[in-house]
Amino acid sequence: MHQPEEVASRLMGTPYEGLDERAKKVARHVAERKHIARDVTKDSEAGTTPGQRAADAVAIFGGSWTFVGLFAAVMLLWVGLNAFLLMNRGKTFDPYPYILLNLFLSMLAAIQAPIILMSQNRQSEKDRLNAGHDYEVNLKAELDIMLLHEKMDLLREKQWEELLGIQKEQLKLLEHLIHKKTLSS
């Protein structure tokens, strides 16, 4: 099979024009006997902007135990410092219920949330690209397996024909020997 149209009709059971772009690409690769696998991660990482890389870094750090530990340590330090100042000076820089701390936490959440969402959107896009690529690779592998089955079937048919030809020849030789033996006796 050297034409994508033939691959589409024989193996996919659909005219080439009726296939979507992904299936057409796979049919072309099968017809040309070219590999289709590639590193999709490299492709998606190649066009990232500094802002996208920063969003990914913030999301990675914000979703880590290091961040949780640092966050807990800052909270404890804040409360401990206020308690220390209250005991030693009778006055704190952020009295209970820690309105200044709540303001900082709200600002952190307001800034961090959209950045993490941007990173998650990029990750979703990467996942879609990977899923699409996996589909193409799986479809090509399936078509290649079908081609191998066809080749094996053809080889088996050819061997059967050769065996039948040899058997016919042997039968002729046996008949000739039997005829010769009956004439000599």
C-alpha positions as CSV (number, residue, x, y, z in Angstrom):
1,M,0.0,0.0,0.0
2,H,1.6,3.2,-1.2
3,Q,-1.4,5.5,-1.2
4,P,-3.3,6.9,1.8
5,E,-6.5,6.4,0.0
6,E,-5.8,2.7,-0.3
7,V,-5.0,2.5,3.5
8,A,-8.2,4.4,4.4
9,S,-10.4,2.2,2.2
10,R,-8.8,-1.2,3.0
11,L,-7.9,-0.9,6.6
12,M,-10.2,1.8,7.9
13,G,-13.2,0.9,5.8
14,T,-13.8,4.6,5.0
15,P,-12.9,6.8,2.0
16,Y,-9.9,9.0,2.6
17,E,-12.0,12.2,2.2
18,G,-14.3,11.0,5.0
19,L,-11.6,10.8,7.6
20,D,-10.8,13.6,10.1
21,E,-7.4,15.3,9.9
22,R,-5.8,13.0,12.5
23,A,-6.9,9.8,10.7
24,K,-5.7,11.3,7.4
25,K,-2.3,12.0,9.0
26,V,-2.1,8.4,10.2
27,A,-3.1,7.0,6.8
28,R,-0.4,9.0,5.2
29,H,2.2,7.7,7.7
30,V,1.1,4.1,7.2
31,A,1.2,4.5,3.4
32,E,4.7,6.1,3.5
33,R,5.9,3.7,6.2
34,K,7.0,6.5,8.4
35,H,7.0,6.6,12.2
36,I,4.5,8.9,13.9
37,A,5.7,8.9,17.5
38,R,7.3,12.1,18.7
39,D,8.0,13.8,22.0
40,V,5.0,16.0,22.5
41,T,6.4,17.5,25.7
42,K,9.3,19.1,23.7
43,D,6.8,20.5,21.2
44,S,4.6,22.0,24.0
45,E,7.6,23.4,26.0
46,A,9.2,25.0,22.9
47,G,6.7,27.9,22.7
48,T,6.3,28.8,26.3
49,T,6.6,32.4,27.4
50,P,8.4,33.5,30.6
51,G,5.0,34.2,32.1
52,Q,3.8,30.7,31.5
53,R,7.0,29.2,32.9
54,A,6.6,31.5,36.0
55,A,3.0,30.3,36.4
56,D,4.1,26.7,36.2
57,A,6.8,27.4,38.8
58,V,4.3,29.1,41.2
59,A,1.8,26.2,40.7
60,I,4.6,23.6,41.4
61,F,5.7,25.5,44.5
62,G,2.2,26.4,45.7
63,G,1.2,22.7,45.5
64,S,4.1,21.4,47.5
65,W,4.7,20.3,51.1
66,T,7.5,22.9,51.2
67,F,4.9,25.6,50.6
68,V,2.6,24.2,53.2
69,G,5.4,23.9,55.8
70,L,6.6,27.5,55.1
71,F,3.0,28.8,55.2
72,A,2.4,27.1,58.6
73,A,5.8,28.4,59.9
74,V,5.0,32.0,58.9
75,M,1.5,31.7,60.5
76,L,3.0,30.4,63.7
77,L,5.8,33.0,63.7
78,W,3.2,35.7,63.1
79,V,1.0,34.5,66.0
80,G,4.0,33.9,68.2
81,L,5.5,37.3,67.6
82,N,2.2,39.0,68.4
83,A,1.9,36.9,71.6
84,F,5.5,37.8,72.5
85,L,4.9,41.5,71.9
86,L,1.7,41.4,73.9
87,M,3.3,39.8,76.9
88,N,6.4,42.0,76.9
89,R,5.1,45.4,75.7
90,G,1.4,45.0,76.3
91,K,0.8,46.0,72.6
92,T,1.0,44.1,69.3
93,F,1.5,45.2,65.7
94,D,-1.5,43.1,64.6
95,P,-3.9,42.5,67.5
96,Y,-6.2,39.4,67.6
97,P,-8.1,38.5,65.3
98,Y,-5.1,39.3,63.1
99,I,-6.7,41.5,60.5
100,L,-3.4,42.4,58.9
101,L,-2.6,38.7,58.5
102,N,-6.0,38.1,57.0
103,L,-5.4,40.9,54.5
104,F,-2.0,39.4,53.5
105,L,-3.6,35.9,53.2
106,S,-6.4,37.3,51.0
107,M,-3.9,39.1,48.8
108,L,-1.8,36.0,48.5
109,A,-4.9,33.9,47.6
110,A,-6.1,36.5,45.1
111,I,-2.8,36.6,43.3
112,Q,-1.9,32.9,43.6
113,A,-5.3,31.5,42.4
114,P,-5.4,32.9,38.9
115,I,-1.7,32.0,38.4
116,I,-2.4,28.4,39.4
117,L,-5.4,28.3,37.1
118,M,-3.3,29.5,34.2
119,S,-0.8,26.7,34.9
120,Q,-3.7,24.2,35.1
121,N,-5.1,25.4,31.8
122,R,-1.7,24.9,30.2
123,Q,-1.4,21.4,31.7
124,S,-4.9,20.6,30.4
125,E,-3.8,21.7,26.9
126,K,-0.7,19.5,27.2
127,D,-2.9,16.6,28.3
128,R,-5.1,17.1,25.3
129,L,-2.1,17.1,23.0
130,N,-0.7,13.9,24.6
131,A,-4.1,12.2,24.3
132,G,-4.4,13.2,20.7
133,H,-0.9,12.0,20.0
134,D,-1.6,8.7,21.9
135,Y,-4.6,8.2,19.7
136,E,-2.6,8.7,16.5
137,V,0.1,6.3,17.7
138,N,-2.5,3.7,18.8
139,L,-4.3,4.0,15.5
140,K,-1.1,3.6,13.5
141,A,-0.1,0.6,15.6
142,E,-3.5,-1.0,15.0
143,L,-3.3,-0.4,11.3
144,D,0.3,-1.8,11.2
145,I,-0.9,-4.9,13.0
146,M,-3.7,-5.3,10.5
147,L,-1.1,-5.1,7.7
148,L,1.0,-7.7,9.4
149,H,-2.0,-10.0,9.7
150,E,-2.6,-9.5,6.0
151,K,1.0,-10.3,5.2
152,M,0.9,-13.4,7.4
153,D,-2.3,-14.6,5.7
154,L,-0.8,-14.1,2.3
155,L,2.4,-16.0,3.3
156,R,0.3,-18.8,4.7
157,E,-1.9,-19.0,1.6
158,K,1.3,-19.0,-0.6
159,Q,2.7,-21.8,1.6
160,W,-0.5,-23.8,1.3
161,E,-0.4,-23.4,-2.5
162,E,3.2,-24.5,-2.6
163,L,2.4,-27.5,-0.4
164,L,-0.6,-28.4,-2.5
165,G,1.7,-28.2,-5.6
166,I,4.3,-30.4,-4.0
167,Q,1.6,-32.9,-2.9
168,K,0.2,-33.0,-6.4
169,E,3.6,-33.7,-7.8
170,Q,4.1,-36.5,-5.2
171,L,0.8,-38.0,-6.1
172,K,1.8,-38.0,-9.8
173,L,5.1,-39.7,-8.9
174,L,3.3,-42.3,-6.8
175,E,0.8,-43.0,-9.5
176,H,3.7,-43.4,-11.9
177,L,5.5,-45.8,-9.5
178,I,2.3,-47.8,-9.0
179,H,1.7,-47.9,-12.7
180,K,5.3,-49.0,-13.3
181,K,5.1,-51.7,-10.6
182,T,1.9,-53.1,-12.0
183,L,3.5,-53.3,-15.5
184,S,6.5,-55.1,-14.2
185,S,4.6,-57.7,-12.2
